[in-house]
Amino acid sequence: MAREPIRVGLTFDDVLLVPRRSGVTTRSAVDTATRLTRQIEMAIPVVSANMDAVTESEMAIALARAGGIGVIHRFLPIDRHAAEVRRVKRAESVVIERPYTFSPGQTIREAIAFMEEHGAAGLLVVDADGTLLGLVTARDLLFEDDLDQPVSSVMTPRARLVTAPPDVGIDEARAVLHRHRLEKLPLIDGEGKLRGLITSRDIQSRLKYPHATKDAKGRLRTGAAVGIRGDYMERAAAVVVEGADVLVMDVAHAHTEAAIEALVRLRQAFPDVSIVAGNVATAEGTRDLIARGADAVKVGVGPGSTCTTRVVTGAGVPQLTAVLDCAQAAADHGIPLIADGGIRNSGDMTKALAAGASSVMLGNLLAGTQESPGALIVRNGRQYKTYRGMASLWAAARRRALETPVEEEDISQIVAEGVEAMVPYRGKAADVLAQLVGGLRSGMSYCGARVIPELWEKAEFMHITVAGLRESLPHDVEPT
């Protein structure tokens, strides 16, 4: 059988970017804005991985506020998955269109439980027709002993509330909140019916996070992962109802008939929702997913730090080569590429973007942050967080249980393609992102690029030797 010559595959440590003449005088002049999908823009090219030790609502909120986006993992019951999306979408908004409401006859006990469950600081009290009757806050309930009395007995009545019409401008709302020293401004129509809510916290967030990734309603954007088997259509519908901005197909090898069929079904069912398809590692795979309706393609088969796919299966493509191969196919159709896996530092980010990616998906670098769901562990006086590949034995068993009924003896038949591990605790995600994006800005300035598309045009890679890599790292010194 005739075979093509064996190609050489390269990854990030195999290359350096050649410095170019640059007119960039300061890294603050570099603009890292990019696209996640055809429809969604971001201020920084960072996506948090759809892994159960990386992204739930807290991480997704942090990423969106920083200008990126988080993808909430799918290893949750559907109702909890939808609730995580809801938390992100309710975290900030110009106008909260569906504020939390209570009936006047519901008890203080119920109100306290509801506030604790949903992280709410207050509830608007309305009648059966939606007419605003009053407002009850956590402060109103603080020293109440009789928890079975109705909330109407402790609420601030409508007559004492400051309200505004539904079409109030944001600047006017801010002035009203400031003038009356208020935290909440209910919006009511001419008939007294509740039409929304503006909070001082949301206005403060707009000022504090000016580059946040938001939708047309001023809500933080978030992605939600779905599989390609079992309940994936029901799951997709549930998260879309709660406002998920993008559905991310979660499958290790998406260049399969099953994955392509799932993509087609998702595209038909949700024509107005962005869909990220992946993962693939070839130009052909990229083209096939784009042809079936993908709004972005995720690249990476086996590069992750906890992934053993290449060792277990013998299949994969070194990540830099995979991105280079897929980038041209995606560029021909104007579709953004997400480089997923293998990113260990800001230099790797710069190389992945220079190779043609529009953004990078991070797992390991964010798994150790305060916002990740992983458990915090102290070992030998140092703090760590748990981290695992989504094809590790435990995760694979959990995934199979969600997708198909599992008998106990079936666990022995699972072939793991990932490991469970720990990563050092790194503090807040915002601080980690600031360092990574700062390094990216510097890397782009070395290439003479002010924007990411210019980086694609100007980047020149040099294949280096093992000695060249050794020279690139700290050497001939004793670390302090």
N, C-alpha and C positions, 0 to 999 in steps of 0.2 A: 504494500500500500504506500503510495506516494504521500509524503508529509511535508508540510511547510517547515522552513527552518525554525529552530527553536528560538523564540524571542527572549530578550533580556528584560526582566521586569524590575522597576526601580521603586523605592519608597523614599520617604522624606530624608532620612539620614544619608542616602546615596548621592544627594545633590546639594548644591548651594545656588543662590541667586547671584548673578554677577552684578556688582554695583554699576550704576549708570550715571552719566552726567545728570544732575538734578537741579531743578529750579525751586524745589520745595525748601523753604528756609526754616520752617519749624513744623514739627509733626502735628501741631494743632491745625495746620492748613490742610491736612489730609482728611478727606471725607470718606468715611467707611460705609456710607449708605448703599443698600443693595436690595435685591428682590428675593423673597423666599420662594414665591410662585409667580406665575404670570400676573396675578392680581394683587399680591401682598408685598408691600415695601417695608423695609426695616432700616433702622439707623446704624445697627452693627450686624455683621454677618455671622451671628452665633445662634444656634438652636440647641436647646438642651435635649438630651436623648430620651426617647420613649422607653425608659427602663425603670423597673419598680424600685430601684435604689437611687434614682436620680430625679425623676419628675412627677410630682403631684402638684396640687394647686399652689402651694407656697413657692416652689421653684418657678412655676410658670408665671406667677405674679412678678417675681424678682427679675426674670428674663425680660418680660414685656416692659417693665419699668425702665430697664437698662437700654432698651431699644432693640432687643432680640425677640425671641419667642420660645416658649416651652411646649413640648409635646407630652401630654399626660398619658402615661402607660395604660395598657388595656387589661392588666392582670387584677381587675377589680370586678365585683358584681356590677351589672349594667347600671343599676340605680346609683351606686357609689361613684362610678365613673362619671355619670351625668352630673352628680353633685359636685365633683371636683371641678368640672368645667364651669358650672354655675358660680362657684366661689370666685373663680378668676374673672368672669364676666361681671360680677357684682362688686368686685374690689374697687373699681373706679368707674365713674360715668359722668358725663356732663349733666344728664338728667336720668335718674333711675326711673325707668318707665313702669316697672312693676315692684314698687317698694313693699316691704313686708307689712302685712296688715293683720289686725285681730278684730274679732267681734266684741262688742261691749260686754257681753255676758261671759266671755271666757275668763278663766281665773288667773290670778297672779302667779300661781304655781305653774300653770301652763305657759305663761309668758316668760317666766324665768328659764324654764326648760327649753323653750324655743330659741331664746336669745343665746343660751349657751351652745346649743346645737349648731346654730347658723352664724355665730359670731356677730350678732346684731346688737347695737347699742340702744336701739329704740324701736317702737312699733307704732304705726298709725292705726288708730281705731276708727273703723267705718261700719256703717249699717249694711243691711242686705242689698241696698241699691248702690253702694259704693260712695255714699255721702260721708264726708269727713266729719267725725264726731270729736276727735281729740288725739292727743299724743301721749304715749307712756314711754319713759326712758328707764334705763337701768338705775339711774340715780333715784327715780321715783319709788323703786321697789327695794331700795337698799336696806331699810330698817323695818320693813313690814313684817309683822308677826302672823297675821291672819292671811295665809296664802290661798285660802279658798274663796276670798271675796273677789268680785269681778274687777277687771282692769278699769272699768268705767268709774270706780270709786276713787282711784288714785291718779287718773290721767289728767293732763292739762286740757281743759275743754276747748272746743273750737273757738269760742268767743275770745279766748285769751291768746290764741295762736296768731303769729304773723304768717301770712300766706302770700302767694303771688299767682298770677295767671299762667297758664301753660306755655305761653309764647314769650315769657320773660327772657331777656338777654342775659348772657353769662356775666357781663360786667355789672348790670343792674342787680342781678341776684347777689353777686359778691358784695355790692354796696349795702344791700338790705341786711345781709348776714352780719356785716361789720357794724352797721349802725345800731342794730338791736342786740349785738353780741350773741348771735344765735349759732347753733350747730346744724339745725335742720330747717329747710324752707319747703313746706308742702306746696304743691301746685294744684290749684282747684279751678274748675271752670265756673261759668256763670250760674250754674245750678248747685254749686257747692260740692260737686263730685270730685274725688281725688283723681288727678291725672298724672302725677309724678312727684318726684322729690329731688331737691338739690341739697347737698351737704357741704359744709365748710371743708370737711376732709378731702372731698373730691376736688374742690377748687385749689386747695393747698397742694394736692398731688400734681395737678396740672403745672403748677409753678416749680415744684421740686423735681419733677421728672419730665422736662420739656421734650425729650426725644423718645418718649415711651411709644411702643407699638400699639396703636389703637385703631378701632374700627370707626365707621362713619358716625356712630352714636357716642363716640368718646370712651368706649369701653376697651379695656385691655384685650388684646388678641391672644388666642391660645389655640394650640393644635390638640388633636386627640387621636390616639392610635387605634387602629382596627385590624383584625386578622383577615384571613381569606376563607375561613371555614366556620362552621357552627353558627354562632349568634352574630356574626359580623354585621349583617344588614340591620338587625334590630339595634345593635350597639351604636352603629353609625347614626341611625335615626334619633336615638335618645340623646346623643351628644350634640347633634345638629340643632335639635329643638332648644337646647340650653345655650346655643350661640357659638358652638365651636366654629372657628374660622377656617380650619383646614383639617382634613382627614388624612392621616398618614398610615399607609399600608405597612404593617409590621410583619415582614416575612424575610427570612435570610436570603432566599434565592427567588427573586421575582420574575426571572425569565423562564417561567413555566406556564403551561396551559391553564393550570388552576388559578395562578395569580392574575394572569391576563383576563380570564373570565370574571374574576372578582372585581377587577378594575372596571371592566365594561359595565357590570351591574351597578357599581357605586356611581359611575359617571351618569348612567341613565336615571338613577334614583335621586341624585343630588346634583343637578346641572349647574346650580349657582354656588356650590361650595368648592373651594380649592381642594385638589387631591394631589398628594405627594405619593408617587409610586416607587417602590424599591424593595430590596436592594438589588442592584446589578453591578457588573464590573466590566461590561463590554459595550462597544458602540452599538452593536446589533441589539442588545438588550435595551439600551436607551431608546433607540429608534422605535422598537416594538411597543414600548410603554407609552411613548409620546403619541404614536399612531392610535392608541386605544383611549386617549383622553387625559393623560397625566399632565398636570399643571407644573410639576417639578419632578425631577428624578433624583433618587437617593443612591449614591454610589458607595460601595464598600462590601466586599465579601471576605470576611476573616481578618480585618486589620485591628480590631478592638483589643484592648489590653487583657480582657477576660475571655476573649473568644479563642477557641481551639479548632475552629472549622477547618483550617488549612492542614492542621496536623491530623485530625481525625479522618477527614475526607480526601485529603490530597488536592483539594480544589481551592481556587482563589486567584487573585491578581494583586501583586504589590500595589499599595494604594496610590502612589503618585502616578504610576502608569495607568491604573484604572481611571483616574480622574482625567488624565490627558486624553485617553482613548474616548471616553464618554463625552468630554467637553465639546468636541467638534460636532458630534452628532446632535447634541442639545442646542448648540449655537445655531446650527442650520435651521432650527425651528423656533428660535427665540425662547427656549425653555430653560429656566434656571436649574443649576445642578447643586446638590447638597453633598459635600464630602463627609461621609459618616465613618468615623473610626480612625485610629492611629495617630490622632493629634495629641502630642505630649507637651507642647509649648507654643509660644506665640510665633516662633520661627516656622514650625510646621503649619500653623494657620496661614501664614503668608505664602508658603510654598503651595498649599492646597488651592488657595485662591488664585495664585499666579498661574496654576495649571489649568484654570478655567472654571473652578467652582464659584458659585455666587455666595455660598455660605458654608459653614462647617457645623457638624453636629458633634457635641461634646458630651461624653459620659464620664470618664475617669476624672477629668479636671474639675467637674462640678459635683461628683459624688461625695467628695469630702467636705462640702460646704454646709453651713448651718441650715440651709433651706431644703436639703435633700431628705427624703424619707428614711434613709438608712439609719440603723441603730448606732448610737455613739458608744464606743468601746474605749476603755483605758487599759493599756498594756505597758508595763514597765515605765509608768509615769507619763506616757505619751498618749495622746488622743487619736483615735481612728474612727472611721465610719465603715460600715459593711458595704460591700459592692460585689455584684455578681453579674456574669454574662447572662443574657436572656435565653441562652441555650444550655446553661448549666443544668445539672441533674434536677435540682430543686425547682428551678424556674420552668424547665421543660415539663416536669410532672404537673406543676400548677397550670401551665398553659393547656396541657392535654385535658386536665380536669374541667377547664372552662369550655373547651371546644367539643369534647366527646365524653361520654360516661367512661369512667376508669375503674377497673377492678384493681385490687391491691397488688395482685401478681403481675399486672401490666407494667408496673414501675420498673421491674427488672429488664423489660424490653426496650427501655428508653436509652438511646445512644446520645450521651451528652456531648455538646460542642462548645462548652464554656466552663469556666471555673468560678468558684466563690472565693472572695478575698477581702482584704481591708485596704483602705487608702488613708493617708494622713488627713487629719482634720485641718481644713484650710480657712475657717472663718466664714464671713459673709460672701455670698455669691457676687455681690456688687464689687467687692474688693478684688476678687479673682478676675472678674471680667475687665475691670479697669486696667489691671496689669497686662492681660492678654491683648486687649484692644490697643493699649499704649505701645506694646511691642509690634503689633501689626502696623500701626501708623509709621513707626520708625522703619520697618521693613519696606513699606511702600515708598517711603521717601528715599531710601537707598536705590530703589529702582526708578526713581524719577516720576512716580505716579501719584497724582493727587486724588484719583478716584479709582475704584476697582476695575471698571472697564479699561482704563488706561494701563493698569497693572497687567491685564491680559495681553495687551499689545506690546508692552515694553519688556516684559519679563524674559530673561535669558537664563536657562539652567546650565550649570556645569556639573558633569559627573565627576565625583571625587573618589579618592582611594581611601582605604582604611586609615592610612597615615594622615590623609587630609581631614578625616573625621576626628581623629585623635587630636590633631592640631586645633580643631575648632572648639574643643572642650577645654576647661581649665586644666593646665598641666604644669609639671615641674614646680609645684607649690604644695605646701601643707595647709589644708583647709583649717580655718580657725573655728 
